[in-house]
């Protein structure tokens, strides 16, 4: 009896997934730019503050449920690798059911949710009133936004990155066009920006269902026994809950970072906001590679292909490190000019330059943080991922406490320590996870120039 022969994983497979994801990611910040510009043209500071506050709330709220994309991607890739193509439609429909239930719960709880969230944000009366208007409309997009997570995860999980790219770009372009039309042409104010977000997610969902139907063998008709298979449902629940806790810990770090920056004064807050844009740029590339890791590691995991899993890990980390070094050099060379372009305030420019070194240092540890996230998601090592993220959160808080006397420099140092902890802890745990999963002494990091 011969062992199964698995196709080798190469750089082409990595970039077939990572490339479209990177391009799609580049369109996402444009939504914020267009919304801010459109509302800003109304010349009302309270409206601008309101859309900014509500956007932060939705970014965190929706990010908390990003497990729908990650787990759907991982389960789909694993089923594909295992040759269980009959399971693909069931994974998609299960994801839709969970997305709908979560979205419906948020809509039902919108009033108490808004009261708690806006009380925590502590904005002025005018800003809070505007933000609530936006919130009460956009919250209705929740089921569609979460279902779109499922669609994107399902498509990328099958290495169908180009349709996923097109859907994401269409959603973003509809959002931008509708915002301009409703806010600037029809003068609907902040409600128009919220309606634009609702419209784009709804249209995106409809298009996503059409695209998925094309790739779903037998359509969406899944036998009841298959759809509600107890073992599959319990595994999905376990993985999703672990990823959700992990994401909550990650959100806590960035909310803590923002809050401490705000308490340091307006200039420091503005400087940190400018520098955060640099982190977003590097994240576009690293998140694209994390998508590739999720799909390739998930597929090779499902196929029980230890060598393919090892190759996927090596290639994602290797290419990620290459991108990170290039980005770091670009930040070092052009960072001051980019800061000057983003703000006209000399005080903010000077403060941002003082902390530019941390931005130059961030991409390299970020590679391992993002890369191992993708690897762990693909292999559904969710419990370990959760525990290591909670440990990284503790390290971040301990680093901030130890370095708080250094002010904003201490805060940035704590963030870098968090990146190092995320990647370092997962990297240290990885060989044991690999051996336990594949029952092999082979370690992808051993003898490969990575360990």
N, C-alpha and C positions, 0 to 999 in steps of 0.2 A: 504494500500500500504506500503510495507516494504522498509526500507532504504537498499541500496546495501551493501552486506557484502564484505569487502576488506581483503585480506590476510595480516597478521601482518608482519612488517618489522623487521628482527633480524640481529644479527651480521654476520650470515652466508651469508645473501644477500649482506651485506657491503663488506665482503672479497672476495666474488665470483667475484666482479668487481675490488676492490682495489688491491687484490693480484696479478693478472696478469698484471695490470697496473704498479705496483711497479717493477716487474721482467723485464718488457719491458723497463722501464725507466733506469734500471741499464746497459743496453747494449748501450744506447745512447752516454755516454761520451767516450766509447771505440772508436767511430769513430774519435773523435778529437785526441785521443792518437795515434791511428794507422796512421792517416794522418800526424800528427806532426813528428812521428818517421820515417815514410817513407821519407818525404821531408827532415827531418833532416839528414838522412843518405847520402844525396847528397852533404852535406858539403858546402852549399851556404846559408849564413845568409839572403840574400835578398829574396830567395825563401821561406824560413821558415817564414820570416816576412810577405811575400805576402800572404801565405795561412792563416796565423793568421788574417791578416787584412780582407781578403775577407770572411773568416768564420764568423767574427764578423758582417760584413755587412749582410750576408745572415741570420744569426741567428736573427737579428733585423727585417730584411725585411720580412722573412717568419713568424716570430712571430706576426708581425702586422696583418697578415691575418689568425691567428689561430682561429678567430671567425668562420671560416668555420667548424672547428671541434666542437667547443662549441655549436654553434647554431644548427647544424645538430643533435648533441647528444640530446640537449634539446627538439627540435621539435619531434624527433623520439620517445623519452621516453614519451612525452606527448601524442602523437598519440596512442602509445601502451596502456598507462593507460586509455585513453578515449575509447579504443576499436575500433579506426579508423584505422584498419590494411590496408584498401584500400589506405590510405594516405602515407604509408611507402615508396612505390616505387616512388611516386611523390616527396617526400622530398629528396630522394637520387638523382634523375635526376635533380631536381632544383639545388642541391648542385654542381653537376658536371658541369652544365651550368655556374654557377657563378665562379667556380674554373677555368674553361677554359677561360672565358672572362678576369678575372684578370690576369691569367698567360699570355695570349696573349698580354694584354696591357703592361705588364712588358717587354716582349720580344720586342715589337714594340718601347718601350721607352728606350731600354737598353743603347744606346749611351749617350743621355743627362743625364740619371740616373747615369751612371758610372762617367760622368764628375763631377756632383754635389757631389756625395758621396765620391769620392776619393779626391776631393778638400777639403772637410770637414775633412777627416781623416788626411791629411797633412803628409803622409809618405814620405820617401826618394824616389828618382827617381827609383832606382832598385826595392825597395819593391812595389811601386805603379805599375810599369810595370808588375811584376809577379802577383800581385793581380788582375789587369785588365785582364790578360790572363785567370785566374781562373774564374773571374766574367763572361766574355763573353761566356764561355762554359756552366757554371753551370746555368746561367739564363734561358737556354732552358729547364731546369727541372721544372720550375715554375708551368706549368699547371698540371704536374703529381704529384708534391709535394702537391699542394693544393687539387687535387682530392683525394690524399691519406688521407688528413685531413678529407675529407667528408666520405670516407670509414670507417675510424677508428671511427668517431663520430656516424655514422649510426649503426655500429656493437655494440659498447658499449651502445648506446641508447636502444638497444634491449636486453641488458644484455648478449650479446654474446662476453664476454671479452676474452675467450680463442682464438677464431679465430683472434681477433684484436691483441692479444699478439703475435701470431705466425707470422702474417703479419709484424708487427713492427720489430720483431727479424730478419726475413728474409731480410727485407730492409737494416737493419743495418749490417748484416753479408755479404750481397752482396757488400755493400759499402766498407767494410774493406778488403774483399778478392780481389775485383777489384783494390783497391788502391795499395795493396801490389804487385799484378801482373803487373799492368800498370807502376807503378813508379819504383819499384825495379828490376823487371824482364825485362820489355820492355823499361825501361829508357825513359819514356815519360815526366818526370818532373812534373811541377805543373799542366800542362794540363791533365795529367793522373789522378791526384786526382780529378779534376773537372769532367772528363768523368766518373769516378767511381761513383760520386754522381748522375750524370744524369742517368747512367745505373741502379743504384739501385732504384731510384724513378720510372723509367719507368717500370721496371720488377715488382716492388711492385704494381703499378697501374693495370697492366695486371692481376696479381694474385688477387688483390682486387676485380676487376670486376667479375672474375670467382667465388670468394667466395660469393660476394653479390648476384650474379644471383641465387645461390643456395637457398638463404634465401628470395628472392623477389618473392612474389606470383604473378604469371603472367608475370614474367620477368621485363624488363624495358619498356614495352609498356604501356605508360600512356596516357590517353585521353588528347587531347590538352586543353580542357576546364578545366580539373583538374590540369594539369601541370601549366597553366598560370592563375589560379584562382587569381583574383585581390586582394582579401582580404588576402589570404595567402602570395602572393608576397610582398604586402606592409608591412605585419607584419615581414616577413623575412628581408626585407630591413631595417626596423626600428631597429630590434634587432641587426642585423649585424653591422649597423653603430654605434650604441651605444657601442657595445662590442669593436669595432675597436678603438673608441676614448678612451675608458678605457684602452685598451692595449697600445696605444700610450703614455698615461700618465705614465703607468708602465715602458715602455721602457725608457722614459725620465729620470726617477729616476735612473735607473742603468747606463745609459750613463753619466749622471751628476756625479754619484758616481765614475765611472771609470776615467772620465776626471779630477776631483779634486784630485783623488789619484795619477794620473800621474804627475800633477803639483807639487806634494809634493816631487818628487824625485824618482829615480829608485828603491831605497831600499823600500820605502813605497809602490810604485806601485807593486813591486814583492811580498811584504808581503801581501798586499790586495788580490792579485791574488791567493796566496796560501790559504788564509782564505776563499775566495769565493768558493773554492772546498768543504769546509765544508758545506757551505750553500746549494750547489748542492746536497750533500748527504742527508741532511734532507729534501730537496725538493722532492726527489724520493718518500719518504713515504707519505708526505703531499699531493703531486699531485695525487698519487694513490687514496687516500681517497677523494680528490676533485672530481675525476672521478666518484666514487661511489655516492657522493652527487648529482652530475649532473643527473645521471641516476635515482636514487631512488626518488629524489625530483621531477624530471621531470615526472616520471611515476605516482607518487601519486598526483601530481598537475593535470595531465590530467584526473585522475580518480576522482578528487574532494574528495580525501581521506585525510581529515585533520589530523586524527590520524596517518596515515602512514607517512605523511609529517613530523609531529612532531617527530615520532620515528626515521625517517631517519636523521633529524637534530641532535637529541640527540646522536644517536649512532656514527655518523661521528665525531662530536666534542669530544665525550668521548674517542673514540679510538685514535683520532688524538692527544689529550692531553696526553694520555698514551705513544704513540710513541715519542712525543716531549720530555717528561721528561726523557725517556730512552736515547734518542739521546743526550740530554743536559748533562746527567751524563757521557756518553761515551766520549763526547768531553772534558769534564772537566778532566777525568781520563787519557785519551790517546791522547789528543790534542797535548801536547809537542812532544811526540814521532812521531805522524803523521806529524807534521811540519818538524821535523828533517829528516823524510823519503822523503819528497817532495822537499826539497832544501838542498844543501850542503853549502850554503853561511851562515856564522855565523852572518853577519849583518842582513840578511833577517830573519834568525831564531829568532834572538833576537827581531826584530821589530814585527814579527808575534805573538810571545808569549806575547808581551805587549798588544796586542789587542784581545787575545784569549777570554777574558771574554765576549766580545760582541757576539762572536759566540756561547758561552754557553747560553747566554740570548735569542738569536734569535728564536730558535725553538718554544718556548711557544706562543709568540704573532703570530708567523708564522702559528700556527694551526688555529687560528681564521681567519687570513687573507685568507689562502687557503680554509679552510672549508666553510666560508661564500661565497667566490667566487663561489664554486661549487653549493651551495644552491641557490644563486641568479641566476646563469646561468640556473639551472634546472627549476626554476620557471619563467624563462625569465623576471626577474625584471631588465631588461637591463638598462633602463633609470636611475633608482635609483643607480645601480651599477656604471654607468658612472659618475654620479654626486658625489657620495661618493669617487670614485677614484680621481677625480679632486680635491676634498677637501683634500684628503690624500696627494696628490702631493704638494698642497699649504702648508700643515703642514710640510712636509719634507723640503721644501725650507726655510720656516720660522725657523725651528729648526736648519738647517745648518747655516743660517745667524746669528742666536743668538749664536751659539756655534763655529763659525769658528775660534775664537781665540784659541780654544783648539786643532787646527790642525786636524790630522787624527782621534783622539779620538772624536772630535766634529762631524766629518763626519760619523763615525760609529754610534754615538749616534743619529744622524739625521735619519739614516737608520732604527734603532730600533724604533724610534718614528713613522716612516712611517708604519712599520709593525703593531704597536699598533693602529695607526689611521685607517688603513684598516680594521682590524678585529673589532676594537671598534666601529667605525661609523656604519658598517654594522650590528653588533650585536645590537646596540642601535635602529636602524631603523627596525630591523627584526620583533618584535612583532606587530608593526603597519601594516607592509606589510602582515604578516600572517593573521591578523584579516580582513584586507581589501580583501584579496584573498578568504578566506574561510567563510567570514561573520559569524565569531564565536569568542566568547571571549577567547577561548582556546589559550594559548600561549605555544609553545613547550619548552620555557625556564622557564616557571613559574611552580613551584612546582616539577621540575624534577631534581633539583640539579645543574642546569646550569644558573639560573637566580635569 
